[in-house]
């Protein structure tokens, strides 16, 4: 017959096993807390976006053409520009004008190949 291990040895093994279980549970709790925090941040970002949608203007910023929030086609075709807390709305024809002006402004600020500042 095998000799039974002494009682103190078995106690130590049980304590080690219990410590490992506690560490694993702590890791699981930390992972759960991290996932909850990330979900809270995501929900906060979504609520901010929804708040910005409620602050959407009722007309185009350039031509003052009316905007119907219930018309899905208008919602999908009009351009919304958010800069900080300002929300701008542009109809499709005005969107082209705004895009052209933005491209024009970028072209003026970027140096052309071969040209350098100071010459």
Residue pairs with C-beta under 8 A, 6 or more apart in sequence:
52 82
52 87
55 87
56 67
56 69
56 80
56 87
56 89
57 67
57 87
57 88
57 89
58 66
58 67
59 65
59 66
59 67
59 89
60 67
60 78
60 89
60 90
60 91
60 94
61 88
61 89
61 90
61 94
62 90
62 91
62 94
62 97
62 98
63 91
63 93
63 94
65 91
65 94
67 74
67 78
67 89
67 91
68 74
69 75
77 92
78 89
78 90
78 91
78 92
78 95
79 89
79 90
79 92
79 95
79 98
80 87
80 88
80 89
80 90
81 87
81 88
81 89
81 90
81 98
82 88
90 98
111 117
